C-alpha cells in the first residue's frame, strides 16, 4: 500500500509530466528535452507508477 507521502509525490509527478507532454505535443520542447526533464522529475519525486510508463515511445 502506498503511503500518503508517496501518493502525493506520485500525483505531483504525474501532473508535472502531463504538462510536459502537452508542451512536447505543441512543439515547445523537444523529445530530448522531455526525456531529460522526465529523468530529473523521477529523481526528485521517486514515483512508483510513473516509472512504469517512462520508457514508452511517445511518437
RAVENPE-V373192 format. One record per residue. N is the residue number from 1. D_LAST is the distance of its C-alpha to the last C-alpha in whole Angstrom. Layout:
BEGIN
N,D_LAST
N,D_LAST
END
This chain:
BEGIN
1,33
2,31
3,34
4,34
5,33
6,30
7,29
8,29
9,27
10,24
11,24
12,24
13,21
14,19
15,20
16,19
17,16
18,15
19,17
20,15
21,11
22,13
23,14
24,10
25,10
26,13
27,12
28,15
29,14
30,12
31,9
32,12
33,14
34,12
35,13
36,16
37,17
38,16
39,18
40,21
41,21
42,21
43,24
44,25
45,25
46,25
47,23
48,24
49,21
50,18
51,18
52,17
53,14
54,13
55,12
56,9
57,6
58,4
59,0
END
